[in-house]
Amino acid sequence: MNIVTKNKRRLRCEPLGEIVELPERPQRVVCLVSGWTEAIWEMGLAGRVVGVSKYCSRYVDTSGLAVAGDYLRVEEAELAALKPDLVLMTGGVQLGVARRLAKAGFPVFVLSLPDSFFGVLENIRRLGALLGEMGAAQALTAKMQARASAMQAVVPTRSPATYVELWFGRHPRMAGGLTYIHDMVEMAGCRNVFSDRAEGYLAIDRAAITAVQPELLVLFHEEDDHPLDVEEWREASGWSGPIIEAGITKGRNMLHDGPSLLDTSAWLRGEVARLGLFS
């Protein structure tokens, strides 16, 4: 429920379990989620942003903007100095930080982690609503939907069985069916071997991987902060097939949920084609 009073809105933020009071059109936004920072830029609203996370510069030009923190570390004094009228954060492991900042009196609003490509689109719509710019959000999501549809219309001769392993720092997970990463893989023309699993991020199960007999591995790791020695990983895991190595660069980041996730799908399709796995 939204209640508007004297150019202010009182909005229910479900992840926080609280009512948050925000301006109708926030003008001093701090965005600590790189995917939404990218979406704000794509909507032409970069001028509203006064602070970003240390990771946002990977996807947009944040020159001149204050770095308010990273995914899990935010200094309250530095954030307060920016005088934000909206602080954008996400759920998952960032939720604890969001609750701490909200309790300290910051105007925090949390959007949930998306479970699908459609969840990414919904978050962009919600982002547009928070900023008082529904038209810009609708235009961006329509553009993304059209591009996704065009990609899906080009059907490969065959869809290679693909296993995605994601290294969150030093904690590996397998991509299941309840994540936008599944949709990125499918839009690339591949078949996610764990698409039937009703989870987004599964604990590594080498026996299960062997049982589904993947032809291709997409291996994500953060090459700057937590680099993975791929050859050492190959030897330890026993994987002998082809590997497509994803990372933090825009257009090949399997974990990024901003508009350029479609660039990542297009990149992945190109890599699979280069390996000759579509025929």
C-alpha positions in Angstrom: 0.0 0.0 0.0 1.2 3.5 -0.9 0.0 6.6 1.0 0.9 10.0 -0.4 1.0 13.0 2.0 2.5 16.4 1.2 4.9 15.2 -1.5 6.0 12.2 0.7 5.0 8.6 0.3 4.7 6.0 2.9 5.6 2.6 1.4 5.6 -0.8 2.8 9.0 -2.5 2.3 8.4 -6.2 2.8 12.0 -7.3 3.2 12.5 -4.8 6.0 9.0 -5.4 7.4 8.6 -1.7 7.8 6.9 1.4 6.4 9.4 3.7 4.7 8.7 7.4 4.1 10.2 8.7 0.8 9.8 11.7 -1.4 7.6 11.3 -4.5 10.7 11.8 -6.7 13.9 11.3 -4.7 16.8 13.5 -5.8 19.7 12.3 -3.7 19.9 8.5 -4.3 22.6 6.2 -3.0 22.5 2.9 -4.9 24.5 0.0 -3.4 23.4 -2.6 -6.0 25.3 -2.4 -9.3 22.5 -3.9 -11.4 20.1 -1.1 -10.3 22.7 1.6 -10.8 23.1 0.4 -14.4 19.3 0.4 -14.7 19.1 4.0 -13.4 21.7 5.1 -16.0 19.8 3.3 -18.7 16.6 5.2 -17.7 18.5 8.5 -18.0 18.3 9.2 -14.3 22.0 9.3 -13.4 21.7 12.9 -12.2 19.7 11.8 -9.3 22.5 9.6 -7.8 24.9 11.0 -5.3 26.6 7.7 -4.1 27.3 4.2 -5.4 29.0 1.0 -4.3 32.6 0.3 -5.2 31.3 -2.2 -7.8 29.0 0.1 -9.8 31.9 1.6 -11.9 32.3 -1.8 -13.6 29.0 -1.2 -15.4 28.5 2.6 -15.7 30.6 5.8 -15.5 30.5 6.9 -11.9 33.2 9.5 -12.2 32.7 12.2 -9.5 30.3 10.2 -7.4 31.1 9.2 -3.8 31.7 5.5 -3.1 29.4 4.9 -0.1 30.6 1.3 0.5 30.6 -2.2 -1.0 28.1 -5.0 -0.9 28.5 -5.7 2.8 30.5 -2.7 4.3 28.9 0.7 4.6 30.2 3.4 6.9 27.3 5.3 8.4 29.2 8.6 8.8 30.2 8.6 5.1 26.6 7.7 4.1 25.2 10.4 6.3 27.5 13.0 4.7 25.7 12.4 1.4 22.3 13.3 2.9 20.4 10.7 0.9 16.7 10.7 0.5 16.7 7.1 -0.8 19.2 4.3 -0.2 18.7 1.3 -2.5 19.7 -2.1 -1.3 18.8 -5.7 -2.0 17.9 -8.9 0.0 20.0 -11.9 0.5 23.2 -11.4 2.5 22.9 -7.6 2.1 19.7 -7.6 4.1 21.4 -7.5 7.4 23.3 -4.3 6.5 20.1 -2.8 5.1 18.3 -3.5 8.4 21.2 -1.9 10.4 21.1 1.2 8.3 17.3 1.5 8.4 17.4 1.2 12.2 20.0 4.0 12.2 17.4 6.2 10.5 18.5 6.1 6.8 15.8 6.1 4.1 16.6 2.5 3.0 14.4 0.6 0.6 15.1 -3.0 -0.2 14.1 -4.8 -3.4 14.2 -8.6 -3.3 16.8 -10.7 -5.2 15.2 -11.7 -8.5 14.4 -15.4 -9.1 14.1 -15.0 -12.9 14.6 -12.6 -15.8 11.0 -11.5 -15.2 12.0 -10.7 -11.6 14.8 -8.5 -13.0 12.2 -6.7 -15.1 9.8 -6.4 -12.1 12.6 -4.9 -10.0 13.3 -2.3 -12.7 9.6 -1.4 -12.7 9.7 -1.1 -8.9 12.8 1.0 -9.2 11.0 3.3 -11.6 8.1 3.6 -9.1 10.4 4.5 -6.2 12.0 7.2 -8.3 8.7 8.5 -9.6 9.6 7.6 -13.1 7.3 4.8 -14.3 7.5 5.8 -17.9 11.3 5.5 -18.0 11.1 2.1 -16.3 8.4 0.8 -18.6 10.4 1.9 -21.7 13.5 0.1 -20.4 11.7 -3.1 -19.5 9.9 -3.1 -22.9 13.3 -2.7 -24.6 14.8 -5.6 -22.6 11.8 -7.8 -23.3 12.0 -7.2 -27.0 15.7 -8.0 -27.1 15.1 -11.2 -25.0 12.4 -12.3 -27.4 14.6 -11.7 -30.4 17.3 -13.8 -28.9 14.9 -16.6 -28.0 13.5 -16.6 -31.6 16.9 -17.7 -32.9 16.8 -21.4 -32.0 20.0 -23.4 -32.2 20.1 -26.8 -33.9 20.7 -28.3 -30.5 21.0 -27.0 -26.9 24.1 -28.3 -25.2 23.7 -29.6 -21.6 25.3 -26.8 -19.6 26.5 -26.8 -15.9 27.0 -23.4 -14.2 29.3 -23.2 -11.2 29.4 -19.9 -9.4 32.1 -18.9 -6.9 30.7 -16.4 -4.4 34.1 -15.4 -3.1 35.3 -18.7 -1.8 31.9 -20.4 -1.6 30.9 -22.3 -4.8 27.3 -23.0 -5.8 25.5 -24.6 -8.7 22.8 -22.7 -10.6 19.3 -24.3 -10.2 16.0 -23.4 -11.8 15.0 -20.6 -9.4 17.4 -17.9 -10.6 17.7 -15.4 -13.4 21.0 -17.2 -14.2 18.9 -20.1 -15.5 17.1 -17.8 -17.9 20.4 -16.2 -19.1 21.7 -19.7 -19.9 18.5 -20.7 -21.7 18.4 -17.4 -23.7 21.9 -18.2 -24.8 20.6 -21.4 -26.4 21.9 -23.8 -23.8 20.1 -26.2 -21.4 20.7 -25.8 -17.7 21.3 -29.3 -16.4 19.8 -28.4 -13.0 16.8 -26.5 -14.3 14.4 -28.9 -12.5 15.9 -28.0 -9.1 13.5 -25.7 -7.1 16.4 -23.7 -5.8 18.5 -20.9 -7.1 21.9 -21.7 -5.7 22.6 -25.3 -4.8 25.5 -26.7 -2.7 28.1 -28.4 -4.9 27.3 -32.1 -5.5 29.9 -33.8 -7.7 28.0 -37.0 -7.9 24.9 -35.2 -9.2 27.0 -33.3 -11.8 28.4 -36.6 -13.1 24.9 -38.1 -13.2 23.4 -35.3 -15.4 26.4 -35.6 -17.9 26.9 -31.9 -18.9 28.7 -31.2 -22.1 29.8 -27.7 -21.1 30.8 -25.9 -17.9 30.3 -22.1 -17.4 32.5 -21.2 -14.5 32.1 -17.8 -12.8 34.6 -16.3 -10.3 35.6 -12.8 -9.2 39.0 -12.6 -10.9 39.9 -9.3 -9.0 38.8 -10.0 -5.4 38.7 -13.9 -5.3 40.6 -15.3 -8.3 40.2 -19.0 -9.0 43.0 -21.1 -10.6 40.9 -22.7 -13.3 43.5 -25.4 -14.1 43.9 -26.3 -10.5 40.1 -26.4 -10.2 39.9 -28.7 -13.2 42.3 -31.1 -11.7 40.6 -31.1 -8.3 37.1 -31.5 -9.8 38.0 -34.1 -12.5 36.2 -32.0 -15.2 37.6 -32.8 -18.6 35.2 -31.0 -20.9 35.2 -27.5 -22.3 35.0 -24.5 -20.0 33.7 -21.0 -20.6 35.1 -18.7 -18.0 32.9 -15.9 -16.8 33.9 -13.0 -14.5 33.1 -9.5 -13.3 33.5 -7.7 -16.6 30.3 -6.1 -18.0 28.8 -8.4 -20.6 30.2 -11.6 -19.2 29.1 -11.5 -15.5 26.7 -14.4 -14.7 25.8 -12.8 -11.4 24.9 -9.3 -12.6 21.2 -8.6 -12.7 21.2 -5.2 -14.5 20.2 -4.6 -18.2 23.6 -5.9 -19.5 22.7 -9.4 -18.4 21.3 -9.7 -21.9 24.8 -8.8 -23.2 26.1 -11.7 -21.1 23.6 -14.1 -22.7 24.7 -12.9 -26.1 28.3 -13.3 -25.2 27.7 -16.8 -23.9 25.9 -17.8 -27.1 28.8 -16.6 -29.1 31.3 -18.6 -27.0 29.2 -21.7 -27.3 29.0 -21.2 -31.1 32.8 -20.8 -31.2 33.2 -24.1 -29.4 30.9 -25.7 -32.1 28.5 -27.1 -29.5 25.3 -26.0 -31.2 25.7 -28.5 -34.0 
